[in-house]
Amino acid sequence: MNKKQNDKVVLVLCHNDLRLHDNATLVKAAKQAESGHLLLAYAANLTNELNQKAWGQSYHFDKLGDARQQFLNESLADLNASLNNLGNRLLYLSQEGSEHNHNAFAQLSELIEQQQVSDIFVSDTADYAQIKIYNLLRAKYPDIAWHSESINTLYPKMPTKKLPQSFTQFRKKVEYDQDLLKADTDLEITKIPTTLPPLPEALIDASKYALQLPKINKSANPAKDQPEYKGGESAALEHLERYFSSAAPSSYKITRNALDEWTHSTKFSAWLANGTLSVKVLLNRLRQYEREVVANGSTYWIWFELLWREYFYWYALEHQQDLFLFKGISDHRPSNRHNQQRLESWQKGETKYPIVNACMQQLNHTGYMSNRGRQIVASCFIHELGLDWRYGAAYFEQQLIDYDVASNWGNWQYLAGVGADPRGCRQFNLKKQTQQHDPNGEFINKWLS
């Protein structure tokens, strides 16, 4: 596949980078394809087969939950509209739309071969299955130049020589070394390209790769329970400005444990998870707020949560497949077991614990649950129900619109006592949690009525 520079066909394989702003992957790919052609492709369910082999049928799921799928649909549609404005479009690969019933990997391979791709660009990820797919592609096409850019973390590489065993040690090391991320200096942001190289002529109007997104069962989400989240870079940037134009950042530490209410937490997680929002853009906006409005314990706590996200990213890369083992990164296996009936009662919000049921109903209807709610239902899953924590993590993966492989599985390991927590298992007193966070029963009544 040796090509002259003006014959280059460059492929960007989109995954966790569904945006234009601060996207070095897109900018560098466009530069590489300057005199040639640029393909931007999203392959749905690309890792399904790998996940299925890893988990087995017992806790592998066939499709995303309605809310998560809707959020992804909106994100892809928004990206496609943005690319249209720059003279390109998003190519969508889906097994459901394949005439030959190829899986996504086969369709991707077909696209690469038919278009004689010379270069492939991807954004770095901590997703073990996605990394395996990339390795398979590199092995299958050794003559294609491979490019990888770090665009979804605060640091381009792990900021400590060795990953500390706990988050607290990681935070102290990062904050001690002020040269790593100076608090008074904005991070450099990659500018949005003004135009993009075109698609190959054969693909410009090709219906084969049209953005035909899965339909959502609207009846699954009653109107009163619709989440206020909307997928896409446009919605992410609107929320960013709306949030930091309010007083909410200055009281975040006080309100962050609320089980409901849109303004009580930052709500950036879903856009960060699929890369429609840059964490660097978010941090710069936080610093602007601290300079122009107030810097207090609450604004620090937003930074604190971003560091948690950063830690789990490097944690996932460090431990790779161990992120999904029953014993996690520990030396012992938990005593918990799988029980299908208990699992289903937890999933449906039909346990004997009202606070847990309300949180699960919230998740099933909206695709979202507060951080406090996640801790409550995970603790119940592991301790009161005695279930294999991986089934809970897999259900979150299916349902959560802000699913992030590192944060999700890392947090479940943390709560199960098989991860990055020197104190072992974390068990929450459900009665006490109810009294503290829903003393008047308003949250429970809302979701169980």
ChimeraX attribute file (.defattr): number of C-alpha atoms within 10 A of each C-alpha:
attribute: neighborCount
match mode: 1-to-1
recipient: residues
	/A:1	12
	/A:2	10
	/A:3	11
	/A:4	10
	/A:5	13
	/A:6	12
	/A:7	16
	/A:8	21
	/A:9	27
	/A:10	29
	/A:11	25
	/A:12	22
	/A:13	21
	/A:14	23
	/A:15	18
	/A:16	21
	/A:17	28
	/A:18	27
	/A:19	27
	/A:20	23
	/A:21	20
	/A:22	22
	/A:23	25
	/A:24	21
	/A:25	23
	/A:26	29
	/A:27	20
	/A:28	17
	/A:29	25
	/A:30	24
	/A:31	15
	/A:32	20
	/A:33	24
	/A:34	19
	/A:35	16
	/A:36	19
	/A:37	24
	/A:38	27
	/A:39	26
	/A:40	21
	/A:41	19
	/A:42	21
	/A:43	19
	/A:44	17
	/A:45	17
	/A:46	22
	/A:47	19
	/A:48	19
	/A:49	15
	/A:50	15
	/A:51	18
	/A:52	15
	/A:53	10
	/A:54	15
	/A:55	16
	/A:56	12
	/A:57	11
	/A:58	10
	/A:59	16
	/A:60	18
	/A:61	17
	/A:62	11
	/A:63	12
	/A:64	17
	/A:65	24
	/A:66	24
	/A:67	27
	/A:68	23
	/A:69	22
	/A:70	23
	/A:71	22
	/A:72	23
	/A:73	21
	/A:74	17
	/A:75	24
	/A:76	24
	/A:77	20
	/A:78	20
	/A:79	22
	/A:80	22
	/A:81	13
	/A:82	18
	/A:83	18
	/A:84	14
	/A:85	12
	/A:86	15
	/A:87	14
	/A:88	21
	/A:89	25
	/A:90	23
	/A:91	25
	/A:92	23
	/A:93	27
	/A:94	26
	/A:95	18
	/A:96	15
	/A:97	17
	/A:98	14
	/A:99	8
	/A:100	9
	/A:101	12
	/A:102	16
	/A:103	20
	/A:104	23
	/A:105	22
	/A:106	14
	/A:107	19
	/A:108	21
	/A:109	13
	/A:110	13
	/A:111	18
	/A:112	21
	/A:113	13
	/A:114	9
	/A:115	16
	/A:116	17
	/A:117	23
	/A:118	23
	/A:119	20
	/A:120	22
	/A:121	22
	/A:122	22
	/A:123	21
	/A:124	20
	/A:125	24
	/A:126	19
	/A:127	18
	/A:128	22
	/A:129	20
	/A:130	18
	/A:131	16
	/A:132	13
	/A:133	15
	/A:134	16
	/A:135	12
	/A:136	12
	/A:137	18
	/A:138	15
	/A:139	11
	/A:140	11
	/A:141	17
	/A:142	10
	/A:143	13
	/A:144	19
	/A:145	13
	/A:146	16
	/A:147	15
	/A:148	14
	/A:149	16
	/A:150	16
	/A:151	24
	/A:152	26
	/A:153	21
	/A:154	21
	/A:155	13
	/A:156	11
	/A:157	10
	/A:158	17
	/A:159	18
	/A:160	13
	/A:161	7
	/A:162	9
	/A:163	15
	/A:164	15
	/A:165	13
	/A:166	14
	/A:167	19
	/A:168	14
	/A:169	11
	/A:170	20
	/A:171	16
	/A:172	10
	/A:173	15
	/A:174	16
	/A:175	14
	/A:176	10
	/A:177	12
	/A:178	11
	/A:179	9
	/A:180	14
	/A:181	15
	/A:182	11
	/A:183	13
	/A:184	12
	/A:185	9
	/A:186	16
	/A:187	14
	/A:188	10
	/A:189	15
	/A:190	17
	/A:191	12
	/A:192	14
	/A:193	17
	/A:194	9
	/A:195	14
	/A:196	22
	/A:197	21
	/A:198	21
	/A:199	21
	/A:200	13
	/A:201	9
	/A:202	8
	/A:203	16
	/A:204	14
	/A:205	10
	/A:206	10
	/A:207	11
	/A:208	15
	/A:209	20
	/A:210	16
	/A:211	19
	/A:212	16
	/A:213	18
	/A:214	14
	/A:215	10
	/A:216	15
	/A:217	11
	/A:218	12
	/A:219	7
	/A:220	15
	/A:221	17
	/A:222	10
	/A:223	10
	/A:224	7
	/A:225	14
	/A:226	15
	/A:227	16
	/A:228	10
	/A:229	21
	/A:230	19
	/A:231	25
	/A:232	26
	/A:233	27
	/A:234	18
	/A:235	17
	/A:236	24
	/A:237	19
	/A:238	10
	/A:239	18
	/A:240	19
	/A:241	12
	/A:242	11
	/A:243	17
	/A:244	19
	/A:245	12
	/A:246	11
	/A:247	13
	/A:248	19
	/A:249	28
	/A:250	21
	/A:251	16
	/A:252	21
	/A:253	18
	/A:254	13
	/A:255	16
	/A:256	20
	/A:257	16
	/A:258	19
	/A:259	23
	/A:260	20
	/A:261	11
	/A:262	13
	/A:263	16
	/A:264	19
	/A:265	24
	/A:266	17
	/A:267	19
	/A:268	18
	/A:269	18
	/A:270	25
	/A:271	31
	/A:272	24
	/A:273	23
	/A:274	26
	/A:275	25
	/A:276	28
	/A:277	30
	/A:278	27
	/A:279	23
	/A:280	20
	/A:281	19
	/A:282	19
	/A:283	18
	/A:284	18
	/A:285	16
	/A:286	21
	/A:287	20
	/A:288	16
	/A:289	19
	/A:290	18
	/A:291	11
	/A:292	9
	/A:293	14
	/A:294	15
	/A:295	16
	/A:296	14
	/A:297	16
	/A:298	19
	/A:299	20
	/A:300	18
	/A:301	17
	/A:302	20
	/A:303	16
	/A:304	14
	/A:305	11
	/A:306	17
	/A:307	19
	/A:308	17
	/A:309	23
	/A:310	23
	/A:311	24
	/A:312	22
	/A:313	22
	/A:314	20
	/A:315	24
	/A:316	22
	/A:317	18
	/A:318	15
	/A:319	13
	/A:320	17
	/A:321	15
	/A:322	16
	/A:323	25
	/A:324	22
	/A:325	17
	/A:326	18
	/A:327	19
	/A:328	25
	/A:329	18
	/A:330	16
	/A:331	8
	/A:332	11
	/A:333	13
	/A:334	19
	/A:335	10
	/A:336	16
	/A:337	12
	/A:338	15
	/A:339	13
	/A:340	12
	/A:341	9
	/A:342	15
	/A:343	21
	/A:344	12
	/A:345	15
	/A:346	23
	/A:347	21
	/A:348	14
	/A:349	24
	/A:350	18
	/A:351	18
	/A:352	10
	/A:353	16
	/A:354	20
	/A:355	27
	/A:356	26
	/A:357	22
	/A:358	24
	/A:359	25
	/A:360	27
	/A:361	23
	/A:362	26
	/A:363	26
	/A:364	22
	/A:365	21
	/A:366	24
	/A:367	28
	/A:368	28
	/A:369	22
	/A:370	21
	/A:371	13
	/A:372	17
	/A:373	24
	/A:374	21
	/A:375	18
	/A:376	20
	/A:377	26
	/A:378	27
	/A:379	24
	/A:380	21
	/A:381	23
	/A:382	25
	/A:383	19
	/A:384	15
	/A:385	19
	/A:386	18
	/A:387	22
	/A:388	20
	/A:389	27
	/A:390	22
	/A:391	19
	/A:392	22
	/A:393	21
	/A:394	19
	/A:395	17
	/A:396	26
	/A:397	20
	/A:398	21
	/A:399	22
	/A:400	24
	/A:401	30
	/A:402	23
	/A:403	23
	/A:404	23
	/A:405	22
	/A:406	25
	/A:407	20
	/A:408	22
	/A:409	25
	/A:410	25
	/A:411	21
	/A:412	27
	/A:413	27
	/A:414	19
	/A:415	23
	/A:416	27
	/A:417	24
	/A:418	25
	/A:419	24
	/A:420	22
	/A:421	18
	/A:422	12
	/A:423	8
	/A:424	15
	/A:425	18
	/A:426	16
	/A:427	17
	/A:428	17
	/A:429	12
	/A:430	18
	/A:431	11
	/A:432	11
	/A:433	15
	/A:434	19
	/A:435	12
	/A:436	12
	/A:437	18
	/A:438	17
	/A:439	12
	/A:440	11
	/A:441	13
	/A:442	12
	/A:443	21
	/A:444	21
	/A:445	13
	/A:446	12
	/A:447	19
	/A:448	17
	/A:449	6
